[in-house]
Structure formats: C-alpha cells, structure tokens
Amino acid sequence: MAFPPGSGDYDLDLDRRRRLGLVEAVWGEHKSPSQIASIIKAMRAADELVLVTRVSEEQVAEVLTLLGPEGDVLEGIWHHQQARCLTLPALPIPDPGLGVVAILGAGSSDLTVASEAHLALACHGVASDLILDVGVAGLHRLLTRLDELVRYRVLIVCAGMEGALPTVVAGLLPQPVIGVPVSVGYGVSKGGRAALQGMLASCAPGLTVVNIDNGYGAAMAALRILQSPRGDGG
C-alpha cells in the first residue's frame, strides 16, 4: 500500500467528510506522541479539522513540544482535559439547522464519556447540552426534566453500574435514544459489562446501544440521525 508523502505508516481517510459527513477521528491512546504529531501535521496540511481522542496529559505535553516550532500548525489547538481529547483549529459554529442533542449522565462519574460525545458533536457543528445527575438512584431528578428533554432531537444517555438509565429514558421520551455503557461500578459492574448487557437486553423498543465508554461513537450515531433527510410523509 502506498502512503501519502510524509505520512509515516498510516493512510488518512481524508475523504470521510465528503463520503459520510464525518470527520476522521484519531485514536490517540495507543499512538506515540511522534505519531500523533505527524498525523496532526498531515491533517492540517489537508485543511482538515483534527480530533484526537483518548490522549493523556503526558502525550499532549510531548505533542505540543514536537509541534512547538510550527506555529501555523498549533494555531487553535486545544486540550480538552475532561474529554481526554485534542482538537485544532477552532471548532465550527453550531449549525442551528441540525438541532440540539441532549447528553445525559447518571452521575458525575459519567462526565468524561459524556464530554467526549459533547466535543465530538461540536467538531461537526452540532450543539449539545450536558445534563448530569439524573440517574435512577434519584429518579425524581429525571422526571422533573421531562418537559425540557422532549425538546431535543436526539438523546445520548451515559450510565454505569447496571446501566438502567437509557431504558428508563427510552420508555418515557419519543426521540432516538443512544445508550452508552460506562465502565463505572462495583463488583460485577466494574468495566461496564453489566451496563452493556443491561442496555442490550433492554425492553424499551428502539434503544440504540454503543460500546463501553464510546462517547465518540454515540455522537457519530446521533450525527447520522441529524443529517438524515426527513421524510415529508408523502
């Protein structure tokens, strides 16, 4: 396979935005800082927005050092610590025509995954609101917000432990609901497998489920829904 000049040992999917309407995301967790820096330079040379997911503070510090002399590359770079992501340049202004997504979290322990979804949507010009602490342990907090939640076009619901929140939300509200199991919980819940299996076994019709901690994947599922043509009933 032939790789683009200066690209190292990867082949960037720079056609993804045109083909699918999605920006290519770079999985950073298992890449070296030098690999990440090289990919950033190649994507910026192609005038593409950069989203690097699952990066540590140590990785980011080294990437910034490697890119330091190249001020034009670094323009607009931002380390989103809560989401564990790196973006550049400045994110697009939200497109009001796409509507707004609600990202629900059962508790603050879900914030990292929810923040990844929030940022991934922002990279595509989609506005979203983070709504935390509406888990089933205090169900009244969710019930008091139903009139507010019904106004959103898509709901992304993050939950660990037994993962019950997406089922409850999908049973109460009519929009598309995307469940994200989170690797939070004691004992058998640890690692997110209980939440994943609970969501997959949900009796709420139409609930969509992504993999454990996959905030980015949930955001892309929501984006596909938002970008789909609406039927006119004819």
Secondary structure, 3 states (H helix, E strand, C coil): CCCCCCCCCCCCCCCHHHHHCCCCEEECCCCCHHHHHHHHHHHHHCCCCEEEECCCHHHHHHHHHHHCCCHHHHCCCEEECCCCEEEECCCCCCCHHHCEEEEEECCHHHHHHHHHHHHHHHCCCCEEEEECCCCHHHHHHHHCCHHHHCCCCEEEEEECCCCCHHHHHHHHCCCCEEEEECCCCCHHHCCCHHHHHHHHCCCCCCCEECCCCCHHHHHHHHHHHHHCCCCCCC
